[in-house]
């Protein structure tokens, strides 16, 4: 016989969360805007979530180009001169200026990626006694960045972008069984949330410059 956990169905608390499915957009430059030519290298990872940092450069390049405010030098070309952020010197910045026409150099670090999980459940009737459980994943991210002049290395802008969003995943099973998809959901949510932080950074740069 089936044993019922508890004396009744659990009542879910109202959950508010923002969808991360919508397209991520940045502020767009007016027609005729003079673009700034920017060089950048891969961001540093100061968290234990290495799978998030690998796509950061590609996502950042796309958002900067979409804005219409920046011309971004192909990162692989930049890496032939400066392969990591700790290798920046005025001499190498001058080389970026001479070889690729760079006016600015952008560096950054992913400094925080924290996941918080909460869940709720309700009973449902599908011919058998069952349940529906919902898990919410709140992810907090932080990115430090510096925007420097080439070749002087003068820091023109430096700030921290913090972002907090929540994604939701639900699974249906018998007596609160788990679908076992936590890792997939966390990685999927994290990748989307990283784009939001990068968007906020690009929008802030366009306003500061």
C-alpha positions as CSV (number, residue, x, y, z in Angstrom):
1,X,0.0,0.0,0.0
2,X,1.1,3.5,-0.6
3,X,2.1,5.5,2.4
4,X,1.3,9.1,2.4
5,X,3.9,11.5,3.7
6,X,2.3,13.9,6.2
7,X,-1.4,14.4,7.0
8,X,-2.2,16.3,3.8
9,X,-1.0,18.0,0.7
10,X,1.6,20.7,1.1
11,X,0.4,24.2,0.0
12,X,2.9,26.0,-2.2
13,X,3.8,29.6,-1.2
14,X,3.3,32.2,-4.0
15,X,6.5,32.4,-6.0
16,X,7.7,35.4,-7.8
17,X,10.4,35.0,-10.4
18,X,11.6,36.6,-13.5
19,X,11.8,34.6,-16.7
20,X,15.3,34.3,-18.3
21,X,13.9,33.2,-21.6
22,X,13.5,36.7,-23.2
23,X,16.2,38.0,-25.6
24,X,18.9,40.0,-23.8
25,X,19.1,43.5,-25.4
26,X,21.6,46.3,-24.8
27,X,21.2,50.1,-25.3
28,X,21.6,50.9,-29.0
29,X,23.7,53.7,-30.4
30,X,22.0,56.5,-32.4
31,X,22.9,56.6,-36.1
32,X,26.2,58.3,-36.8
33,X,27.7,57.4,-33.4
34,X,31.5,57.3,-33.6
35,X,32.5,53.8,-32.4
36,X,35.3,53.2,-29.8
37,X,37.8,50.5,-30.8
38,X,38.2,48.1,-27.9
39,X,40.6,45.2,-27.2
40,X,39.8,42.6,-24.6
41,X,41.0,39.2,-23.4
42,X,39.3,36.4,-21.5
43,X,37.9,37.4,-18.1
44,X,39.4,36.0,-15.0
45,X,37.5,33.5,-12.9
46,X,37.6,34.1,-9.2
47,X,34.8,31.6,-8.5
48,X,34.6,27.8,-8.6
49,X,32.2,27.8,-11.6
50,X,34.7,27.5,-14.5
51,X,32.0,26.5,-17.0
52,X,30.5,30.0,-16.7
53,X,33.6,32.0,-17.6
54,X,34.5,30.2,-20.8
55,X,31.6,31.7,-22.8
56,X,31.9,35.1,-21.1
57,X,34.2,36.7,-23.7
58,X,32.1,35.6,-26.7
59,X,28.9,36.8,-25.0
60,X,30.6,40.2,-24.1
61,X,31.9,40.7,-27.7
62,X,28.4,40.0,-29.1
63,X,26.7,42.5,-26.8
64,X,29.3,45.2,-27.3
65,X,29.0,44.9,-31.1
66,X,25.2,44.8,-31.0
67,X,25.2,48.1,-29.0
68,X,26.7,50.0,-32.0
69,X,29.0,51.9,-29.6
70,X,32.1,49.7,-30.0
71,X,34.3,48.1,-32.6
72,X,35.8,45.0,-30.9
73,X,39.1,43.6,-32.1
74,X,39.0,39.8,-32.5
75,X,40.1,38.4,-29.1
76,X,42.4,35.8,-30.7
77,X,44.4,38.6,-32.3
78,X,44.6,40.4,-29.0
79,X,45.8,37.3,-27.3
80,X,48.8,37.2,-29.7
81,X,50.0,40.3,-27.9
82,X,48.4,40.0,-24.4
83,X,47.3,36.5,-23.5
84,X,46.2,37.2,-20.0
85,X,45.3,40.2,-17.9
86,X,48.4,40.0,-15.7
87,X,50.6,40.6,-18.8
88,X,49.3,44.1,-19.5
89,X,52.1,46.7,-19.9
90,X,52.3,50.0,-21.6
91,X,54.6,48.5,-24.2
92,X,52.1,45.8,-25.1
93,X,49.2,48.3,-25.2
94,X,51.3,50.4,-27.6
95,X,51.6,47.2,-29.8
96,X,47.8,46.8,-29.8
97,X,47.6,50.5,-30.9
98,X,50.1,50.0,-33.7
99,X,48.9,46.7,-35.0
100,X,45.1,46.9,-34.5
101,X,44.3,50.5,-33.9
102,X,43.0,49.9,-30.3
103,X,41.9,52.9,-28.4
104,X,40.8,51.1,-25.2
105,X,41.5,47.9,-23.4
106,X,38.8,46.1,-21.3
107,X,39.6,43.8,-18.4
108,X,37.3,42.0,-16.0
109,X,36.8,39.3,-13.4
110,X,33.8,37.2,-12.4
111,X,34.0,37.6,-8.7
112,X,30.8,36.0,-7.4
113,X,28.5,33.3,-8.5
114,X,26.2,32.1,-5.7
115,X,23.3,29.7,-6.0
116,X,20.4,29.5,-3.6
117,X,17.7,26.8,-3.9
118,X,14.2,26.8,-2.6
119,X,11.3,24.4,-3.3
120,X,7.6,23.8,-2.8
121,X,5.2,21.0,-3.5
122,X,1.5,20.3,-4.1
123,X,-0.5,17.1,-4.4
124,X,-2.1,16.2,-7.7
125,X,-4.4,13.4,-8.9
126,X,-3.3,11.5,-12.0
127,X,-5.2,8.3,-11.3
128,X,-2.6,7.7,-8.6
129,X,-1.6,9.8,-5.7
130,X,1.2,12.0,-6.8
131,X,2.9,15.3,-6.3
132,X,4.3,18.2,-8.2
133,X,7.4,19.9,-6.9
134,X,8.9,23.2,-8.0
135,X,12.4,24.4,-7.4
136,X,13.5,28.0,-7.7
137,X,17.2,28.8,-8.3
138,X,18.3,32.3,-7.3
139,X,21.7,33.1,-8.7
140,X,23.7,36.2,-7.7
141,X,26.6,37.2,-9.9
142,X,29.2,40.0,-9.7
143,X,31.6,41.2,-12.3
144,X,34.5,43.7,-11.7
145,X,35.7,45.5,-14.8
146,X,38.2,48.2,-15.8
147,X,38.2,50.3,-19.0
148,X,41.6,51.7,-19.7
149,X,43.1,54.1,-22.3
150,X,45.6,52.7,-24.9
151,X,48.5,53.0,-24.7
152,X,48.7,55.1,-21.5
153,X,47.0,52.5,-19.3
154,X,45.0,55.2,-17.6
155,X,41.9,53.8,-15.9
156,X,38.9,55.6,-17.4
157,X,36.2,53.6,-15.7
158,X,36.1,50.9,-13.0
159,X,33.1,49.4,-11.3
160,X,31.3,46.3,-10.1
161,X,28.2,45.0,-11.8
162,X,26.0,42.9,-9.5
163,X,22.9,41.0,-10.8
164,X,20.3,38.8,-9.0
165,X,17.7,36.8,-10.9
166,X,15.7,33.7,-10.3
167,X,14.8,30.8,-12.6
168,X,12.3,28.1,-11.9
169,X,12.2,24.4,-12.7
170,X,9.4,21.9,-12.0
171,X,9.2,18.1,-12.0
172,X,6.3,15.7,-11.6
173,X,6.6,12.4,-9.8
174,X,5.1,9.9,-7.3
175,X,5.5,11.0,-3.7
176,X,7.8,13.9,-4.3
177,X,10.2,11.9,-6.5
178,X,13.0,13.9,-8.1
179,X,13.6,14.3,-11.8
180,X,17.3,14.5,-11.2
181,X,18.0,17.6,-13.4
182,X,19.4,20.0,-10.9
183,X,22.9,20.2,-12.5
184,X,21.4,20.9,-15.9
185,X,19.1,23.6,-14.6
186,X,21.8,25.3,-12.6
187,X,24.2,25.5,-15.6
188,X,21.4,26.6,-18.0
189,X,20.3,29.3,-15.5
190,X,23.8,30.4,-14.8
191,X,24.7,30.9,-18.5
192,X,21.6,33.1,-19.0
193,X,22.2,35.0,-15.8
194,X,25.8,35.7,-16.9
195,X,24.5,37.4,-20.0
196,X,22.4,39.7,-17.9
197,X,25.4,40.9,-15.9
198,X,27.4,41.4,-19.1
199,X,24.5,43.4,-20.6
200,X,24.4,45.6,-17.5
201,X,28.2,46.2,-17.8
202,X,27.9,47.2,-21.5
203,X,25.0,49.6,-20.8
204,X,27.0,51.2,-17.9
205,X,30.1,51.6,-20.2
206,X,28.1,53.3,-22.9
207,X,26.8,55.8,-20.3
208,X,30.2,56.4,-18.7
209,X,32.0,56.9,-22.0
